[in-house]
Amino acid sequence: MKLLVDHEADALYLKLNDDATVVESEEVQPGIVLDFDADEKVVGLEILGLSSRVPAGGDRTLSVETTI
């Protein structure tokens, strides 16, 4: 799993499977795009307009917790 932040594009991308090939993408809500593999499994999540989704003046750190 990889988390990529592109400051220039103002986007965040969560890649769930490094080996998967994206064959289709669907914008499920404005600025929220899911990437699917050939088996229709979600293999990535992109959030566009990232800076507008974080409260102004708020903490801009990212904390990730996992039990995987």
PDB file of N, CA, C, O and CB in Angstrom:
ATOM      1  N   MET A   1       0.853  -1.160   0.000  1.00  0.00           N
ATOM      2  CA  MET A   1       0.000   0.000   0.000  1.00  0.00           C
ATOM      3  C   MET A   1       0.903   1.229   0.000  1.00  0.00           C
ATOM      4  O   MET A   1       1.898   1.280   0.724  1.00  0.00           O
ATOM      5  CB  MET A   1      -0.973  -0.005   1.221  1.00  0.00           C
ATOM      6  N   LYS A   2       0.546   2.219  -0.820  1.00  0.00           N
ATOM      7  CA  LYS A   2       1.311   3.459  -0.898  1.00  0.00           C
ATOM      8  C   LYS A   2       0.367   4.652  -0.821  1.00  0.00           C
ATOM      9  O   LYS A   2      -0.741   4.627  -1.356  1.00  0.00           O
ATOM     10  CB  LYS A   2       2.147   3.510  -2.199  1.00  0.00           C
ATOM     11  N   LEU A   3       0.824   5.677  -0.155  1.00  0.00           N
ATOM     12  CA  LEU A   3       0.085   6.927  -0.069  1.00  0.00           C
ATOM     13  C   LEU A   3       0.952   7.994  -0.714  1.00  0.00           C
ATOM     14  O   LEU A   3       2.073   8.245  -0.273  1.00  0.00           O
ATOM     15  CB  LEU A   3      -0.279   7.295   1.420  1.00  0.00           C
ATOM     16  N   LEU A   4       0.434   8.614  -1.748  1.00  0.00           N
ATOM     17  CA  LEU A   4       1.181   9.623  -2.492  1.00  0.00           C
ATOM     18  C   LEU A   4       0.440  10.949  -2.428  1.00  0.00           C
ATOM     19  O   LEU A   4      -0.770  10.998  -2.649  1.00  0.00           O
ATOM     20  CB  LEU A   4       1.394   9.187  -3.961  1.00  0.00           C
ATOM     21  N   VAL A   5       1.158  12.021  -2.127  1.00  0.00           N
ATOM     22  CA  VAL A   5       0.578  13.353  -2.122  1.00  0.00           C
ATOM     23  C   VAL A   5       1.287  14.166  -3.196  1.00  0.00           C
ATOM     24  O   VAL A   5       2.511  14.288  -3.182  1.00  0.00           O
ATOM     25  CB  VAL A   5       0.701  14.031  -0.713  1.00  0.00           C
ATOM     26  N   ASP A   6       0.520  14.719  -4.120  1.00  0.00           N
ATOM     27  CA  ASP A   6       1.051  15.566  -5.180  1.00  0.00           C
ATOM     28  C   ASP A   6       0.628  16.995  -4.872  1.00  0.00           C
ATOM     29  O   ASP A   6      -0.512  17.381  -5.131  1.00  0.00           O
ATOM     30  CB  ASP A   6       0.548  15.107  -6.599  1.00  0.00           C
ATOM     31  N   HIS A   7       1.552  17.779  -4.318  1.00  0.00           N
ATOM     32  CA  HIS A   7       1.216  19.143  -3.917  1.00  0.00           C
ATOM     33  C   HIS A   7       0.891  20.020  -5.124  1.00  0.00           C
ATOM     34  O   HIS A   7       0.017  20.883  -5.045  1.00  0.00           O
ATOM     35  CB  HIS A   7       2.365  19.756  -3.123  1.00  0.00           C
ATOM     36  N   GLU A   8       1.579  19.808  -6.229  1.00  0.00           N
ATOM     37  CA  GLU A   8       1.334  20.609  -7.426  1.00  0.00           C
ATOM     38  C   GLU A   8      -0.066  20.353  -7.983  1.00  0.00           C
ATOM     39  O   GLU A   8      -0.745  21.288  -8.407  1.00  0.00           O
ATOM     40  CB  GLU A   8       2.391  20.305  -8.494  1.00  0.00           C
ATOM     41  N   ALA A   9      -0.494  19.101  -7.984  1.00  0.00           N
ATOM     42  CA  ALA A   9      -1.825  18.743  -8.482  1.00  0.00           C
ATOM     43  C   ALA A   9      -2.891  18.878  -7.401  1.00  0.00           C
ATOM     44  O   ALA A   9      -4.084  18.768  -7.685  1.00  0.00           O
ATOM     45  CB  ALA A   9      -1.819  17.321  -9.022  1.00  0.00           C
ATOM     46  N   ASP A  10      -2.459  19.118  -6.148  1.00  0.00           N
ATOM     47  CA  ASP A  10      -3.362  19.233  -5.005  1.00  0.00           C
ATOM     48  C   ASP A  10      -4.221  17.970  -4.878  1.00  0.00           C
ATOM     49  O   ASP A  10      -5.446  18.029  -4.775  1.00  0.00           O
ATOM     50  CB  ASP A  10      -4.260  20.487  -5.147  1.00  0.00           C
ATOM     51  N   ALA A  11      -3.530  16.832  -4.891  1.00  0.00           N
ATOM     52  CA  ALA A  11      -4.226  15.546  -4.878  1.00  0.00           C
ATOM     53  C   ALA A  11      -3.513  14.548  -3.977  1.00  0.00           C
ATOM     54  O   ALA A  11      -2.307  14.631  -3.745  1.00  0.00           O
ATOM     55  CB  ALA A  11      -4.339  14.984  -6.298  1.00  0.00           C
ATOM     56  N   LEU A  12      -4.301  13.601  -3.477  1.00  0.00           N
ATOM     57  CA  LEU A  12      -3.784  12.492  -2.686  1.00  0.00           C
ATOM     58  C   LEU A  12      -4.194  11.217  -3.387  1.00  0.00           C
ATOM     59  O   LEU A  12      -5.331  11.094  -3.843  1.00  0.00           O
ATOM     60  CB  LEU A  12      -4.309  12.530  -1.209  1.00  0.00           C
ATOM     61  N   TYR A  13      -3.271  10.257  -3.478  1.00  0.00           N
ATOM     62  CA  TYR A  13      -3.582   8.981  -4.102  1.00  0.00           C
ATOM     63  C   TYR A  13      -3.188   7.857  -3.160  1.00  0.00           C
ATOM     64  O   TYR A  13      -2.052   7.798  -2.690  1.00  0.00           O
ATOM     65  CB  TYR A  13      -2.862   8.836  -5.463  1.00  0.00           C
ATOM     66  N   LEU A  14      -4.121   6.977  -2.890  1.00  0.00           N
ATOM     67  CA  LEU A  14      -3.875   5.788  -2.077  1.00  0.00           C
ATOM     68  C   LEU A  14      -3.893   4.592  -3.012  1.00  0.00           C
ATOM     69  O   LEU A  14      -4.934   4.222  -3.556  1.00  0.00           O
ATOM     70  CB  LEU A  14      -4.939   5.634  -0.926  1.00  0.00           C
ATOM     71  N   LYS A  15      -2.719   3.994  -3.188  1.00  0.00           N
ATOM     72  CA  LYS A  15      -2.580   2.818  -4.054  1.00  0.00           C
ATOM     73  C   LYS A  15      -2.638   1.593  -3.156  1.00  0.00           C
ATOM     74  O   LYS A  15      -1.760   1.387  -2.319  1.00  0.00           O
ATOM     75  CB  LYS A  15      -1.235   2.855  -4.890  1.00  0.00           C
ATOM     76  N   LEU A  16      -3.672   0.782  -3.331  1.00  0.00           N
ATOM     77  CA  LEU A  16      -3.891  -0.364  -2.460  1.00  0.00           C
ATOM     78  C   LEU A  16      -3.103  -1.598  -2.865  1.00  0.00           C
ATOM     79  O   LEU A  16      -2.790  -2.442  -2.026  1.00  0.00           O
ATOM     80  CB  LEU A  16      -5.338  -0.697  -2.431  1.00  0.00           C
ATOM     81  N   ASN A  17      -2.783  -1.702  -4.141  1.00  0.00           N
ATOM     82  CA  ASN A  17      -2.098  -2.901  -4.640  1.00  0.00           C
ATOM     83  C   ASN A  17      -1.079  -2.479  -5.690  1.00  0.00           C
ATOM     84  O   ASN A  17      -1.452  -2.033  -6.774  1.00  0.00           O
ATOM     85  CB  ASN A  17      -3.115  -3.934  -5.236  1.00  0.00           C
ATOM     86  N   ASP A  18       0.209  -2.620  -5.371  1.00  0.00           N
ATOM     87  CA  ASP A  18       1.272  -2.214  -6.291  1.00  0.00           C
ATOM     88  C   ASP A  18       1.284  -3.028  -7.580  1.00  0.00           C
ATOM     89  O   ASP A  18       1.734  -2.539  -8.617  1.00  0.00           O
ATOM     90  CB  ASP A  18       2.611  -2.337  -5.611  1.00  0.00           C
ATOM     91  N   ASP A  19       0.794  -4.259  -7.525  1.00  0.00           N
ATOM     92  CA  ASP A  19       0.852  -5.138  -8.692  1.00  0.00           C
ATOM     93  C   ASP A  19      -0.354  -5.005  -9.619  1.00  0.00           C
ATOM     94  O   ASP A  19      -0.325  -5.511 -10.741  1.00  0.00           O
ATOM     95  CB  ASP A  19       0.971  -6.561  -8.240  1.00  0.00           C
ATOM     96  N   ALA A  20      -1.391  -4.344  -9.176  1.00  0.00           N
ATOM     97  CA  ALA A  20      -2.631  -4.265  -9.953  1.00  0.00           C
ATOM     98  C   ALA A  20      -2.505  -3.260 -11.095  1.00  0.00           C
ATOM     99  O   ALA A  20      -1.808  -2.250 -10.995  1.00  0.00           O
ATOM    100  CB  ALA A  20      -3.806  -3.882  -9.045  1.00  0.00           C
ATOM    101  N   THR A  21      -3.199  -3.573 -12.169  1.00  0.00           N
ATOM    102  CA  THR A  21      -3.301  -2.670 -13.308  1.00  0.00           C
ATOM    103  C   THR A  21      -4.682  -2.042 -13.296  1.00  0.00           C
ATOM    104  O   THR A  21      -5.690  -2.747 -13.237  1.00  0.00           O
ATOM    105  CB  THR A  21      -3.035  -3.413 -14.650  1.00  0.00           C
ATOM    106  N   VAL A  22      -4.729  -0.738 -13.351  1.00  0.00           N
ATOM    107  CA  VAL A  22      -5.999  -0.021 -13.372  1.00  0.00           C
ATOM    108  C   VAL A  22      -6.579  -0.124 -14.775  1.00  0.00           C
ATOM    109  O   VAL A  22      -5.925   0.232 -15.756  1.00  0.00           O
ATOM    110  CB  VAL A  22      -5.820   1.473 -12.944  1.00  0.00           C
ATOM    111  N   VAL A  23      -7.818  -0.615 -14.861  1.00  0.00           N
ATOM    112  CA  VAL A  23      -8.483  -0.730 -16.159  1.00  0.00           C
ATOM    113  C   VAL A  23      -9.678   0.209 -16.277  1.00  0.00           C
ATOM    114  O   VAL A  23     -10.184   0.449 -17.374  1.00  0.00           O
ATOM    115  CB  VAL A  23      -8.932  -2.161 -16.388  1.00  0.00           C
ATOM    116  N   GLU A  24     -10.122   0.734 -15.149  1.00  0.00           N
ATOM    117  CA  GLU A  24     -11.270   1.640 -15.174  1.00  0.00           C
ATOM    118  C   GLU A  24     -11.212   2.545 -13.952  1.00  0.00           C
ATOM    119  O   GLU A  24     -10.770   2.140 -12.876  1.00  0.00           O
ATOM    120  CB  GLU A  24     -12.610   0.848 -15.213  1.00  0.00           C
ATOM    121  N   SER A  25     -11.664   3.764 -14.139  1.00  0.00           N
ATOM    122  CA  SER A  25     -11.762   4.721 -13.035  1.00  0.00           C
ATOM    123  C   SER A  25     -13.163   5.292 -13.028  1.00  0.00           C
ATOM    124  O   SER A  25     -13.786   5.467 -14.075  1.00  0.00           O
ATOM    125  CB  SER A  25     -10.696   5.856 -13.160  1.00  0.00           C
ATOM    126  N   GLU A  26     -13.651   5.581 -11.827  1.00  0.00           N
ATOM    127  CA  GLU A  26     -14.998   6.147 -11.697  1.00  0.00           C
ATOM    128  C   GLU A  26     -14.985   7.225 -10.630  1.00  0.00           C
ATOM    129  O   GLU A  26     -14.544   6.998  -9.504  1.00  0.00           O
ATOM    130  CB  GLU A  26     -16.041   5.048 -11.349  1.00  0.00           C
ATOM    131  N   GLU A  27     -15.477   8.408 -11.001  1.00  0.00           N
ATOM    132  CA  GLU A  27     -15.625   9.492 -10.031  1.00  0.00           C
ATOM    133  C   GLU A  27     -16.928   9.238  -9.275  1.00  0.00           C
ATOM    134  O   GLU A  27     -18.013   9.436  -9.822  1.00  0.00           O
ATOM    135  CB  GLU A  27     -15.627  10.915 -10.734  1.00  0.00           C
ATOM    136  N   VAL A  28     -16.824   8.803  -8.028  1.00  0.00           N
ATOM    137  CA  VAL A  28     -17.991   8.397  -7.251  1.00  0.00           C
ATOM    138  C   VAL A  28     -18.647   9.574  -6.533  1.00  0.00           C
ATOM    139  O   VAL A  28     -19.828   9.516  -6.192  1.00  0.00           O
ATOM    140  CB  VAL A  28     -17.595   7.339  -6.242  1.00  0.00           C
ATOM    141  N   GLN A  29     -17.900  10.616  -6.310  1.00  0.00           N
ATOM    142  CA  GLN A  29     -18.379  11.897  -5.787  1.00  0.00           C
ATOM    143  C   GLN A  29     -17.473  12.952  -6.388  1.00  0.00           C
ATOM    144  O   GLN A  29     -16.377  12.621  -6.840  1.00  0.00           O
ATOM    145  CB  GLN A  29     -18.372  11.946  -4.194  1.00  0.00           C
ATOM    146  N   PRO A  30     -17.885  14.203  -6.411  1.00  0.00           N
ATOM    147  CA  PRO A  30     -17.003  15.224  -6.986  1.00  0.00           C
ATOM    148  C   PRO A  30     -15.619  15.208  -6.331  1.00  0.00           C
ATOM    149  O   PRO A  30     -15.486  15.404  -5.123  1.00  0.00           O
ATOM    150  CB  PRO A  30     -17.635  16.613  -6.835  1.00  0.00           C
ATOM    151  N   GLY A  31     -14.592  14.971  -7.153  1.00  0.00           N
ATOM    152  CA  GLY A  31     -13.226  14.972  -6.669  1.00  0.00           C
ATOM    153  C   GLY A  31     -12.772  13.702  -5.988  1.00  0.00           C
ATOM    154  O   GLY A  31     -11.655  13.653  -5.472  1.00  0.00           O
ATOM    155  N   ILE A  32     -13.607  12.666  -5.970  1.00  0.00           N
ATOM    156  CA  ILE A  32     -13.254  11.371  -5.386  1.00  0.00           C
ATOM    157  C   ILE A  32     -13.320  10.317  -6.491  1.00  0.00           C
ATOM    158  O   ILE A  32     -14.389  10.023  -7.026  1.00  0.00           O
ATOM    159  CB  ILE A  32     -14.211  11.001  -4.190  1.00  0.00           C
ATOM    160  N   VAL A  33     -12.155   9.755  -6.820  1.00  0.00           N
ATOM    161  CA  VAL A  33     -12.063   8.820  -7.941  1.00  0.00           C
ATOM    162  C   VAL A  33     -11.577   7.466  -7.431  1.00  0.00           C
ATOM    163  O   VAL A  33     -10.573   7.381  -6.723  1.00  0.00           O
ATOM    164  CB  VAL A  33     -11.112   9.366  -9.045  1.00  0.00           C
ATOM    165  N   LEU A  34     -12.299   6.415  -7.798  1.00  0.00           N
ATOM    166  CA  LEU A  34     -11.882   5.049  -7.482  1.00  0.00           C
ATOM    167  C   LEU A  34     -11.297   4.412  -8.734  1.00  0.00           C
ATOM    168  O   LEU A  34     -11.832   4.574  -9.830  1.00  0.00           O
ATOM    169  CB  LEU A  34     -13.076   4.206  -6.936  1.00  0.00           C
ATOM    170  N   ASP A  35     -10.200   3.691  -8.566  1.00  0.00           N
ATOM    171  CA  ASP A  35      -9.596   2.931  -9.660  1.00  0.00           C
ATOM    172  C   ASP A  35      -9.878   1.450  -9.446  1.00  0.00           C
ATOM    173  O   ASP A  35      -9.774   0.939  -8.331  1.00  0.00           O
ATOM    174  CB  ASP A  35      -8.062   3.195  -9.752  1.00  0.00           C
ATOM    175  N   PHE A  36     -10.238   0.765 -10.538  1.00  0.00           N
ATOM    176  CA  PHE A  36     -10.597  -0.650 -10.486  1.00  0.00           C
ATOM    177  C   PHE A  36      -9.659  -1.474 -11.358  1.00  0.00           C
ATOM    178  O   PHE A  36      -9.151  -0.989 -12.368  1.00  0.00           O
ATOM    179  CB  PHE A  36     -12.053  -0.853 -10.930  1.00  0.00           C
ATOM    180  N   ASP A  37      -9.431  -2.736 -10.957  1.00  0.00           N
ATOM    181  CA  ASP A  37      -8.659  -3.665 -11.776  1.00  0.00           C
ATOM    182  C   ASP A  37      -9.615  -4.455 -12.669  1.00  0.00           C
ATOM    183  O   ASP A  37     -10.814  -4.178 -12.699  1.00  0.00           O
ATOM    184  CB  ASP A  37      -7.809  -4.623 -10.884  1.00  0.00           C
ATOM    185  N   ALA A  38      -9.085  -5.433 -13.390  1.00  0.00           N
ATOM    186  CA  ALA A  38      -9.891  -6.231 -14.320  1.00  0.00           C
ATOM    187  C   ALA A  38     -10.961  -7.055 -13.617  1.00  0.00           C
ATOM    188  O   ALA A  38     -11.953  -7.435 -14.237  1.00  0.00           O
ATOM    189  CB  ALA A  38      -8.998  -7.148 -15.118  1.00  0.00           C
ATOM    190  N   ASP A  39     -10.771  -7.336 -12.327  1.00  0.00           N
ATOM    191  CA  ASP A  39     -11.764  -8.090 -11.554  1.00  0.00           C
ATOM    192  C   ASP A  39     -12.767  -7.184 -10.856  1.00  0.00           C
ATOM    193  O   ASP A  39     -13.544  -7.640 -10.016  1.00  0.00           O
ATOM    194  CB  ASP A  39     -11.071  -8.961 -10.529  1.00  0.00           C
ATOM    195  N   GLU A  40     -12.749  -5.889 -11.206  1.00  0.00           N
ATOM    196  CA  GLU A  40     -13.644  -4.878 -10.641  1.00  0.00           C
ATOM    197  C   GLU A  40     -13.406  -4.643  -9.149  1.00  0.00           C
ATOM    198  O   GLU A  40     -14.309  -4.211  -8.434  1.00  0.00           O
ATOM    199  CB  GLU A  40     -15.081  -5.287 -10.863  1.00  0.00           C
ATOM    200  N   LYS A  41     -12.195  -4.928  -8.687  1.00  0.00           N
ATOM    201  CA  LYS A  41     -11.811  -4.647  -7.305  1.00  0.00           C
ATOM    202  C   LYS A  41     -11.184  -3.261  -7.244  1.00  0.00           C
ATOM    203  O   LYS A  41     -10.457  -2.857  -8.152  1.00  0.00           O
ATOM    204  CB  LYS A  41     -10.826  -5.728  -6.761  1.00  0.00           C
ATOM    205  N   VAL A  42     -11.469  -2.540  -6.170  1.00  0.00           N
ATOM    206  CA  VAL A  42     -10.871  -1.216  -5.983  1.00  0.00           C
ATOM    207  C   VAL A  42      -9.390  -1.400  -5.671  1.00  0.00           C
ATOM    208  O   VAL A  42      -9.024  -2.113  -4.738  1.00  0.00           O
ATOM    209  CB  VAL A  42     -11.591  -0.418  -4.838  1.00  0.00           C
ATOM    210  N   VAL A  43      -8.547  -0.747  -6.465  1.00  0.00           N
ATOM    211  CA  VAL A  43      -7.100  -0.846  -6.267  1.00  0.00           C
ATOM    212  C   VAL A  43      -6.468   0.515  -5.987  1.00  0.00           C
ATOM    213  O   VAL A  43      -5.271   0.602  -5.712  1.00  0.00           O
ATOM    214  CB  VAL A  43      -6.448  -1.476  -7.490  1.00  0.00           C
ATOM    215  N   GLY A  44      -7.278   1.584  -6.058  1.00  0.00           N
ATOM    216  CA  GLY A  44      -6.752   2.911  -5.779  1.00  0.00           C
ATOM    217  C   GLY A  44      -7.859   3.898  -5.487  1.00  0.00           C
ATOM    218  O   GLY A  44      -9.005   3.719  -5.898  1.00  0.00           O
ATOM    219  N   LEU A  45      -7.494   4.937  -4.772  1.00  0.00           N
ATOM    220  CA  LEU A  45      -8.421   6.002  -4.406  1.00  0.00           C
ATOM    221  C   LEU A  45      -7.697   7.325  -4.583  1.00  0.00           C
ATOM    222  O   LEU A  45      -6.611   7.517  -4.035  1.00  0.00           O
ATOM    223  CB  LEU A  45      -8.948   5.834  -2.937  1.00  0.00           C
ATOM    224  N   GLU A  46      -8.286   8.240  -5.345  1.00  0.00           N
ATOM    225  CA  GLU A  46      -7.698   9.560  -5.547  1.00  0.00           C
ATOM    226  C   GLU A  46      -8.640  10.618  -4.989  1.00  0.00           C
ATOM    227  O   GLU A  46      -9.848  10.581  -5.224  1.00  0.00           O
ATOM    228  CB  GLU A  46      -7.408   9.818  -7.052  1.00  0.00           C
ATOM    229  N   ILE A  47      -8.076  11.549  -4.256  1.00  0.00           N
ATOM    230  CA  ILE A  47      -8.829  12.679  -3.719  1.00  0.00           C
ATOM    231  C   ILE A  47      -8.258  13.935  -4.349  1.00  0.00           C
ATOM    232  O   ILE A  47      -7.100  14.284  -4.115  1.00  0.00           O
ATOM    233  CB  ILE A  47      -8.759  12.740  -2.145  1.00  0.00           C
ATOM    234  N   LEU A  48      -9.069  14.615  -5.149  1.00  0.00           N
ATOM    235  CA  LEU A  48      -8.661  15.841  -5.821  1.00  0.00           C
ATOM    236  C   LEU A  48      -9.082  17.053  -4.989  1.00  0.00           C
ATOM    237  O   LEU A  48     -10.031  16.974  -4.208  1.00  0.00           O
ATOM    238  CB  LEU A  48      -9.271  15.916  -7.244  1.00  0.00           C
ATOM    239  N   GLY A  49      -8.386  18.154  -5.155  1.00  0.00           N
ATOM    240  CA  GLY A  49      -8.702  19.357  -4.381  1.00  0.00           C
ATOM    241  C   GLY A  49      -8.437  19.143  -2.909  1.00  0.00           C
ATOM    242  O   GLY A  49      -9.212  19.581  -2.059  1.00  0.00           O
ATOM    243  N   LEU A  50      -7.353  18.478  -2.611  1.00  0.00           N
ATOM    244  CA  LEU A  50      -7.040  18.073  -1.239  1.00  0.00           C
ATOM    245  C   LEU A  50      -7.001  19.256  -0.275  1.00  0.00           C
ATOM    246  O   LEU A  50      -7.535  19.164   0.831  1.00  0.00           O
ATOM    247  CB  LEU A  50      -5.710  17.347  -1.205  1.00  0.00           C
ATOM    248  N   SER A  51      -6.386  20.352  -0.669  1.00  0.00           N
ATOM    249  CA  SER A  51      -6.238  21.480   0.258  1.00  0.00           C
ATOM    250  C   SER A  51      -7.580  22.074   0.666  1.00  0.00           C
ATOM    251  O   SER A  51      -7.709  22.607   1.768  1.00  0.00           O
ATOM    252  CB  SER A  51      -5.375  22.559  -0.370  1.00  0.00           C
ATOM    253  N   SER A  52      -8.576  21.990  -0.203  1.00  0.00           N
ATOM    254  CA  SER A  52      -9.898  22.528   0.138  1.00  0.00           C
ATOM    255  C   SER A  52     -10.675  21.591   1.058  1.00  0.00           C
ATOM    256  O   SER A  52     -11.712  21.979   1.596  1.00  0.00           O
ATOM    257  CB  SER A  52     -10.704  22.786  -1.131  1.00  0.00           C
ATOM    258  N   ARG A  53     -10.197  20.378   1.245  1.00  0.00           N
ATOM    259  CA  ARG A  53     -10.877  19.400   2.095  1.00  0.00           C
ATOM    260  C   ARG A  53     -10.313  19.383   3.515  1.00  0.00           C
ATOM    261  O   ARG A  53     -10.846  18.703   4.392  1.00  0.00           O
ATOM    262  CB  ARG A  53     -10.767  18.012   1.483  1.00  0.00           C
ATOM    263  N   VAL A  54      -9.230  20.136   3.737  1.00  0.00           N
ATOM    264  CA  VAL A  54      -8.620  20.237   5.059  1.00  0.00           C
ATOM    265  C   VAL A  54      -9.025  21.576   5.644  1.00  0.00           C
ATOM    266  O   VAL A  54      -8.893  22.600   4.974  1.00  0.00           O
ATOM    267  CB  VAL A  54      -7.056  20.090   4.993  1.00  0.00           C
ATOM    268  N   PRO A  55      -9.515  21.599   6.878  1.00  0.00           N
ATOM    269  CA  PRO A  55      -9.942  22.871   7.468  1.00  0.00           C
ATOM    270  C   PRO A  55      -8.823  23.916   7.444  1.00  0.00           C
ATOM    271  O   PRO A  55      -7.666  23.613   7.738  1.00  0.00           O
ATOM    272  CB  PRO A  55     -10.412  22.649   8.905  1.00  0.00           C
ATOM    273  N   ALA A  56      -9.187  25.148   7.089  1.00  0.00           N
ATOM    274  CA  ALA A  56      -8.218  26.244   7.047  1.00  0.00           C
ATOM    275  C   ALA A  56      -7.601  26.449   8.422  1.00  0.00           C
ATOM    276  O   ALA A  56      -8.298  26.450   9.437  1.00  0.00           O
ATOM    277  CB  ALA A  56      -8.885  27.547   6.558  1.00  0.00           C
ATOM    278  N   GLY A  57      -6.287  26.622   8.439  1.00  0.00           N
ATOM    279  CA  GLY A  57      -5.586  26.839   9.696  1.00  0.00           C
ATOM    280  C   GLY A  57      -5.438  25.587  10.526  1.00  0.00           C
ATOM    281  O   GLY A  57      -4.893  25.623  11.630  1.00  0.00           O
ATOM    282  N   GLY A  58      -5.922  24.482   9.996  1.00  0.00           N
ATOM    283  CA  GLY A  58      -5.863  23.226  10.743  1.00  0.00           C
ATOM    284  C   GLY A  58      -4.507  22.561  10.620  1.00  0.00           C
ATOM    285  O   GLY A  58      -3.647  23.003   9.858  1.00  0.00           O
ATOM    286  N   ASP A  59      -4.333  21.521  11.360  1.00  0.00           N
ATOM    287  CA  ASP A  59      -3.122  20.723  11.335  1.00  0.00           C
ATOM    288  C   ASP A  59      -3.028  20.009   9.991  1.00  0.00           C
ATOM    289  O   ASP A  59      -3.966  19.317   9.595  1.00  0.00           O
ATOM    290  CB  ASP A  59      -3.098  19.709  12.507  1.00  0.00           C
ATOM    291  N   ARG A  60      -1.933  20.164   9.301  1.00  0.00           N
ATOM    292  CA  ARG A  60      -1.766  19.552   7.985  1.00  0.00           C
ATOM    293  C   ARG A  60      -0.827  18.351   8.043  1.00  0.00           C
ATOM    294  O   ARG A  60      -0.061  18.097   7.113  1.00  0.00           O
ATOM    295  CB  ARG A  60      -1.236  20.579   6.987  1.00  0.00           C
ATOM    296  N   THR A  61      -0.901  17.621   9.145  1.00  0.00           N
ATOM    297  CA  THR A  61      -0.123  16.392   9.247  1.00  0.00           C
ATOM    298  C   THR A  61      -1.051  15.218   8.948  1.00  0.00           C
ATOM    299  O   THR A  61      -2.269  15.307   9.108  1.00  0.00           O
ATOM    300  CB  THR A  61       0.537  16.247  10.664  1.00  0.00           C
ATOM    301  N   LEU A  62      -0.460  14.148   8.521  1.00  0.00           N
ATOM    302  CA  LEU A  62      -1.221  12.952   8.176  1.00  0.00           C
ATOM    303  C   LEU A  62      -0.827  11.848   9.144  1.00  0.00           C
ATOM    304  O   LEU A  62       0.352  11.538   9.313  1.00  0.00           O
ATOM    305  CB  LEU A  62      -0.969  12.520   6.692  1.00  0.00           C
ATOM    306  N   SER A  63      -1.815  11.275   9.763  1.00  0.00           N
ATOM    307  CA  SER A  63      -1.592  10.180  10.704  1.00  0.00           C
ATOM    308  C   SER A  63      -2.296   8.949  10.150  1.00  0.00           C
ATOM    309  O   SER A  63      -3.469   9.002   9.779  1.00  0.00           O
ATOM    310  CB  SER A  63      -2.114  10.539  12.147  1.00  0.00           C
ATOM    311  N   VAL A  64      -1.569   7.850  10.099  1.00  0.00           N
ATOM    312  CA  VAL A  64      -2.139   6.614   9.562  1.00  0.00           C
ATOM    313  C   VAL A  64      -2.037   5.532  10.630  1.00  0.00           C
ATOM    314  O   VAL A  64      -0.977   5.311  11.216  1.00  0.00           O
ATOM    315  CB  VAL A  64      -1.409   6.175   8.248  1.00  0.00           C
ATOM    316  N   GLU A  65      -3.149   4.871  10.868  1.00  0.00           N
ATOM    317  CA  GLU A  65      -3.168   3.740  11.801  1.00  0.00           C
ATOM    318  C   GLU A  65      -3.589   2.499  11.026  1.00  0.00           C
ATOM    319  O   GLU A  65      -4.470   2.557  10.168  1.00  0.00           O
ATOM    320  CB  GLU A  65      -4.137   4.007  13.014  1.00  0.00           C
ATOM    321  N   THR A  66      -2.957   1.390  11.334  1.00  0.00           N
ATOM    322  CA  THR A  66      -3.307   0.161  10.637  1.00  0.00           C
ATOM    323  C   THR A  66      -3.155  -1.038  11.564  1.00  0.00           C
ATOM    324  O   THR A  66      -2.351  -1.036  12.497  1.00  0.00           O
ATOM    325  CB  THR A  66      -2.438  -0.016   9.387  1.00  0.00           C
ATOM    326  N   THR A  67      -3.942  -2.045  11.280  1.00  0.00           N
ATOM    327  CA  THR A  67      -3.814  -3.305  12.009  1.00  0.00           C
ATOM    328  C   THR A  67      -3.423  -4.410  11.042  1.00  0.00           C
ATOM    329  O   THR A  67      -3.440  -5.588  11.399  1.00  0.00           O
ATOM    330  CB  THR A  67      -5.132  -3.661  12.741  1.00  0.00           C
ATOM    331  N   ILE A  68      -3.072  -4.032   9.822  1.00  0.00           N
ATOM    332  CA  ILE A  68      -2.694  -5.008   8.792  1.00  0.00           C
ATOM    333  C   ILE A  68      -1.315  -5.545   9.086  1.00  0.00           C
ATOM    334  O   ILE A  68      -0.806  -6.381   8.339  1.00  0.00           O
ATOM    335  CB  ILE A  68      -2.735  -4.380   7.382  1.00  0.00           C
TER     336      ILE A  68
END
